[in-house]
């Protein structure tokens, strides 16, 4: 599974109802709506997600993780978690804590820059 697919499915997987509208999905993935639409088309064709209409606003598309998508993502996530563990097994707890802090700061900075660009 490619990284963009993994990231996309992980966003849906983290939601309590395993659903999200396209605009929010695009924002969280930090990509354009067109990128999300293209990836959504391919994931729908592969049976990993399905499109639904928002009952309160028919203009809004909701993307839902399919049962097959849930099973497939769960399997890949387990493999990914094992791989990440292997990558970091030589780091001590202080190094892991520092890395997490630095990555958190980078994420915040990227989100702020993206929000600034969207406001322009």
C-alpha positions in Angstrom: 0.0 0.0 0.0 1.4 3.4 -0.9 2.0 6.1 1.7 -0.8 8.4 0.3 -3.3 5.5 0.5 -2.1 4.6 4.0 -2.4 8.3 5.2 -5.9 8.6 3.6 -7.2 5.4 5.2 -5.7 6.2 8.5 -7.7 9.5 8.7 -10.9 7.6 8.2 -9.9 4.8 10.6 -9.3 7.3 13.4 -12.8 8.7 13.2 -15.4 7.1 15.6 -17.8 6.5 12.7 -15.0 5.9 10.1 -16.4 8.8 7.9 -15.3 12.2 6.9 -16.2 14.8 4.4 -13.9 15.5 1.4 -13.0 19.0 2.5 -11.9 17.9 6.0 -10.0 15.0 4.5 -8.2 17.3 2.1 -7.3 19.7 5.0 -6.0 16.9 7.2 -3.9 15.4 4.5 -2.6 18.8 3.5 -3.3 18.3 -0.2 -5.7 19.9 -2.7 -9.2 18.8 -3.2 -8.3 17.5 -6.6 -5.7 15.2 -5.2 -8.2 13.8 -2.7 -10.8 13.3 -5.5 -8.3 11.4 -7.6 -7.2 9.2 -4.7 -10.8 8.7 -3.6 -11.8 7.5 -7.1 -9.0 4.8 -7.0 -9.9 3.7 -3.4 -13.6 3.4 -4.4 -12.7 1.3 -7.4 -10.6 -0.9 -5.1 -13.4 -1.3 -2.6 -11.5 0.3 0.2 -13.9 3.3 0.7 -17.4 4.3 -0.4 -19.0 7.7 -1.2 -22.1 8.8 0.6 -24.2 11.9 0.5 -24.3 14.1 3.6 -28.0 13.9 4.6 -28.0 17.5 5.8 -26.3 19.0 2.7 -26.5 17.0 -0.6 -23.6 19.1 -2.0 -21.2 17.5 0.5 -19.7 14.1 -0.1 -18.9 11.9 2.8 -16.2 9.3 2.4 -16.6 6.1 4.5 -14.2 3.3 5.2 -15.7 0.1 3.8 -15.6 -3.2 5.8 -12.9 -4.4 3.4 -11.0 -1.1 3.8 -11.1 -1.5 7.6 -9.8 -5.0 7.4 -7.1 -4.2 4.9 -6.0 -1.0 6.8 -5.9 -2.9 10.1 -3.6 -5.5 8.5 -1.2 -3.0 7.0 -1.2 -0.8 10.1 0.0 -3.8 12.2 2.8 -4.4 9.7 3.7 -0.6 9.7 3.8 -0.5 13.5 6.2 -3.4 13.6 8.4 -1.8 11.0 8.4 1.6 12.9 9.3 -0.3 16.1 12.3 -1.9 14.3 13.4 1.5 13.0 13.5 3.0 16.5 14.7 0.1 18.5 18.2 1.5 18.8 17.0 4.8 20.2 16.8 5.3 24.0 13.7 6.8 25.6 15.1 10.3 25.7 15.9 10.2 22.0 12.4 9.0 21.2 10.8 11.7 23.3 13.0 14.4 21.6 12.1 13.1 18.2 8.4 13.1 19.0 8.7 16.7 20.3 10.5 17.8 17.2 8.1 16.1 14.8 5.2 17.7 16.7 6.7 21.1 16.3 7.2 20.5 12.6 3.6 19.3 12.2 2.3 22.5 13.9 4.5 24.7 11.7 3.3 23.0 8.6 -0.4 23.3 9.6 0.1 27.0 10.3 1.7 27.6 6.9 -1.0 25.6 5.2 -3.7 27.7 6.9 -2.0 30.9 5.9 -1.9 29.8 2.3 -5.5 28.9 2.3 -6.5 32.3 3.7 -4.6 34.1 0.9 
